[in-house]
Amino acid sequence: MIPILEVPLNEDLAEFTAFLWQHSIPHRVVEVEERQVLWVAESHDPARLQELYRFWRNGGDLARVQVQQSRRRSLIRPIVWTELPVTLGLIVLSFAFTFIIGFGTDLTRMAWFSFTPFEVKGDTMLHALLGHTLMSGEIWRLVTPIFMHFSLLHILFNLLWVWIVGTRMEPTQGSRSLLGLVLFSAIASNLAQYLISGPMFGGMSGVVFALLSYSWLWDRQGASPRIGLPPALMGMMVLWLVLGYTGILEGAGLGAIANTAHLVGLLAGLCWVPFGRLLSRQSG
């Protein structure tokens, strides 16, 4: 994002920023000392936006500009790939790790990335203790289980939500905020699932629950810029959790469900909102 305006703190930009959101122009207002700085995504023409600001400050009617522009502008904001390093990285790493482990069929390679190393001997699984694993320096294991998926449906479902939330959140709040949320929720949900079931698990589901719950609370608190997901998604997540804990989903043939990772991921997303506010303000 780039700064296009700098105005006094006492100037009310609410009407102008509402205009920007109505036209799907990602932006944020950052307070710097005694000034407000308006940052806008690089994909939009700063000169044109500065012209519109001056038009508005001189008493121009933004409603008239809305009608004229809505006939010309695309309904879909063009994707700026350079604004999405974390989102794209999550997708690429997930496919890479998943193919390396053969969708979970290659247990030897899966043990390279599991929360702790394991070995299967007959019907018995042996795995290292977490403390020993961390002391050996294998810190990456705290995160890498999120990249392993065990079916095509599993990876496509998870990465669809990563894409939906990532392309809304990362360009406006910055890559640091998204990366922080991913790492925090990954470590928290992986650790919780490990304590319940051991290291034989994987998938981005805990992170997805974090992304969705974070988006819900962020928008519910009126934070700007809005992420804009339907509020009803929170109810769907809670319903999915309930169905998972009742065993209905496994009974329906969806395989083992990492319910603990889902629950902890959801809570992690809610907890990350104040940190997201801080990082979003700093990322300008």
C-alpha positions in Angstrom: 0.0 0.0 0.0 1.1 3.6 -0.6 0.2 6.9 1.2 -1.8 9.3 -0.9 -3.1 11.8 1.7 -2.0 13.5 4.9 -4.5 15.5 6.8 -5.0 16.9 10.4 -6.3 14.6 13.1 -9.4 16.7 13.6 -10.5 16.2 10.0 -13.4 13.7 9.6 -12.6 11.3 6.8 -15.6 9.0 7.5 -17.6 10.0 4.4 -14.6 9.8 2.1 -13.5 6.4 3.4 -17.1 5.1 3.2 -17.0 6.1 -0.5 -13.7 4.1 -1.0 -15.2 1.0 0.6 -18.3 1.2 -1.5 -16.1 1.1 -4.6 -14.0 -1.8 -3.2 -10.8 0.3 -2.8 -8.7 -1.3 0.0 -7.3 1.4 2.3 -6.5 2.3 5.9 -6.1 5.4 7.9 -3.0 5.6 10.2 -2.4 8.2 12.9 1.1 9.5 12.8 1.9 12.1 15.5 -0.6 14.9 14.8 -1.7 13.8 11.3 -3.8 11.2 9.6 -2.3 9.3 6.7 -4.5 7.6 4.2 -2.9 4.5 2.6 -4.4 2.9 -0.5 -3.6 -0.3 -2.4 -1.1 0.2 -5.1 -3.4 -1.1 -7.8 -5.5 2.1 -7.7 -4.5 5.4 -9.2 -3.3 7.7 -6.4 -3.7 10.8 -8.6 -7.3 10.0 -9.4 -8.1 9.4 -5.7 -6.4 12.7 -4.6 -8.5 14.4 -7.3 -11.7 12.9 -5.8 -10.6 13.9 -2.3 -10.2 17.5 -3.4 -13.6 17.3 -5.2 -15.2 16.1 -1.9 -13.4 18.7 0.3 -14.6 21.5 -2.0 -18.3 20.4 -1.5 -18.6 17.9 -4.3 -21.3 15.2 -4.2 -19.7 11.8 -3.9 -23.0 10.2 -4.6 -22.9 11.5 -8.2 -19.4 10.2 -8.6 -20.6 6.8 -7.4 -23.3 6.5 -10.1 -20.9 7.6 -12.8 -18.1 5.2 -11.8 -20.3 2.2 -11.0 -21.1 1.9 -14.8 -17.4 1.7 -15.7 -15.6 -0.1 -12.9 -15.2 -3.9 -12.8 -17.2 -5.8 -10.2 -14.1 -7.9 -9.4 -11.0 -6.2 -8.0 -7.9 -7.2 -10.0 -5.5 -9.5 -8.1 -2.1 -8.0 -7.4 0.1 -11.0 -6.8 2.8 -9.1 -5.1 0.4 -8.2 -2.3 -0.2 -11.9 -1.5 3.1 -13.5 -0.5 1.8 -15.2 2.6 -1.4 -16.4 0.9 0.4 -17.8 -2.1 3.1 -19.3 0.1 0.6 -21.2 2.1 -1.0 -22.6 -1.0 2.3 -23.6 -2.7 3.7 -25.2 0.5 0.5 -27.2 1.1 0.5 -28.7 -2.3 4.3 -29.4 -2.1 4.2 -31.1 1.3 1.0 -33.0 0.4 2.6 -34.5 -2.8 5.8 -35.3 -1.0 4.0 -37.5 1.6 1.7 -39.0 -1.1 -1.5 -37.7 0.5 -0.4 -39.5 3.7 0.5 -42.9 2.1 4.3 -42.4 2.7 4.6 -42.6 6.4 8.4 -42.3 6.3 8.2 -38.9 4.7 5.3 -37.9 6.7 7.4 -38.4 9.8 9.8 -35.8 8.5 7.2 -33.1 9.0 4.9 -34.4 11.8 4.7 -32.6 15.1 7.2 -35.1 16.6 9.0 -37.9 14.7 7.2 -41.2 14.7 7.7 -44.8 13.6 5.1 -47.4 12.9 5.9 -51.0 13.7 3.1 -53.4 13.0 0.1 -52.1 14.9 2.2 -50.0 17.2 3.3 -46.4 16.7 6.3 -45.0 18.5 7.0 -41.3 18.6 9.5 -39.0 20.3 8.5 -36.7 23.2 7.8 -33.1 22.4 10.5 -31.8 24.8 13.2 -34.0 23.2 12.1 -32.9 19.7 12.4 -29.2 20.6 15.7 -29.7 22.3 17.0 -31.3 19.1 16.3 -28.1 17.3 13.5 -29.4 15.1 11.4 -26.2 15.7 9.8 -26.4 12.2 7.6 -29.3 13.4 5.5 -26.9 15.4 4.1 -25.6 12.1 4.7 -28.1 9.3 1.7 -30.4 10.1 -0.6 -27.7 8.6 0.8 -28.3 5.2 0.1 -32.0 5.1 -3.2 -33.1 3.6 -4.6 -36.6 3.1 -7.1 -36.3 0.2 -7.8 -34.0 -2.7 -11.0 -32.8 -1.1 -9.2 -32.1 2.1 -6.6 -29.8 0.6 -9.0 -28.1 -1.9 -11.5 -27.3 0.9 -8.9 -25.8 3.2 -7.0 -23.8 0.6 -10.2 -22.4 -0.8 -10.8 -20.7 2.5 -7.1 -19.7 2.7 -7.5 -18.0 -0.6 -10.9 -16.3 0.2 -9.7 -14.8 3.5 -6.1 -14.2 2.4 -6.9 -12.2 -0.7 -9.2 -10.0 1.5 -7.0 -9.6 4.5 -3.4 -9.5 3.3 -3.6 -6.6 0.9 -5.4 -4.4 3.4 -3.9 -5.5 6.8 -0.4 -6.4 5.5 1.5 -9.7 5.3 2.8 -9.5 8.8 -0.6 -9.6 10.4 -1.7 -12.6 8.3 1.6 -14.5 8.8 1.4 -13.8 12.6 -2.2 -15.2 12.7 -1.2 -18.3 10.7 1.8 -19.1 12.9 0.0 -18.4 16.1 -3.0 -20.5 15.2 -0.8 -23.3 13.7 1.3 -23.7 16.7 -1.7 -23.5 19.1 -3.9 -26.0 17.2 -1.1 -28.4 16.4 0.0 -28.5 20.0 -3.5 -29.1 21.3 -4.2 -31.8 18.7 -0.8 -33.5 19.5 -1.7 -33.6 23.2 -5.0 -35.4 22.4 -4.1 -37.7 19.6 -0.3 -37.8 19.1 1.6 -36.7 16.0 -0.5 -38.6 13.3 -2.5 -35.6 12.1 -2.2 -32.8 9.5 -4.1 -30.2 7.6 -4.8 -26.5 7.5 -8.2 -26.8 9.2 -7.1 -25.3 12.5 -5.7 -22.3 10.7 -8.8 -22.0 8.5 -11.0 -21.9 11.7 -8.7 -19.1 13.0 -8.9 -17.1 9.8 -12.7 -17.3 9.8 -13.2 -16.5 13.5 -10.7 -13.7 13.2 -12.6 -12.2 10.2 -15.9 -12.5 12.1 -14.7 -10.7 15.2 -12.7 -8.1 13.3 -15.8 -7.1 11.3 -18.1 -7.4 14.3 -16.0 -4.9 16.3 -16.3 -2.4 13.4 -12.5 -2.5 12.6 -11.4 -1.0 9.4 -10.8 -2.1 6.7 -13.6 -4.7 6.8 -12.8 -8.2 5.7 -16.4 -8.7 4.6 -17.2 -12.4 5.0 -20.8 -13.3 5.8 -21.4 -13.2 9.6 -23.4 -16.4 9.4 -20.1 -18.3 8.8 -19.4 -18.2 12.5 -22.6 -20.1 13.1 -21.6 -22.7 10.5 -18.2 -23.1 12.2 -19.8 -23.7 15.6 -22.2 -26.2 14.0 -19.3 -28.0 12.3 -17.5 -28.3 15.7 -20.6 -29.7 17.3 -21.1 -32.3 14.5 -17.4 -33.2 14.7 -17.5 -33.8 18.5 -20.7 -35.9 18.2 -19.0 -38.2 15.7 -21.6 -37.6 13.0 -19.0 -36.4 10.5 -16.8 -39.5 10.8 -19.9 -41.6 10.6 -20.8 -39.9 7.3 -17.5 -41.1 5.8 -15.4 -37.9 6.2 -12.6 -39.7 8.0 -11.0 -38.7 11.3 -11.8 -35.1 12.2 -9.2 -33.1 14.2 -11.8 -31.5 16.4 -9.4 -30.2 19.0 -7.4 -28.4 16.3 -10.6 -26.9 15.0 -11.7 -25.6 18.4 -8.3 -24.2 19.4 -7.8 -22.6 16.0 -11.2 -20.9 16.3 -10.2 -19.5 19.8 -6.7 -18.5 18.5 -8.3 -16.4 15.7 -10.5 -14.6 18.3 -7.4 -14.0 20.5 -5.4 -12.6 17.6 -7.7 -9.6 16.8 -5.9 -7.1 19.1 -2.5 -8.2 17.7 -4.0 -7.8 14.2 -5.0 -4.2 15.0 -1.5 -3.4 16.2 0.3 -5.0 13.2 -2.2 -3.5 10.7 -1.4 0.0 12.1 2.3 -0.6 11.8 2.4 -2.2 8.3 1.9 1.1 6.5 
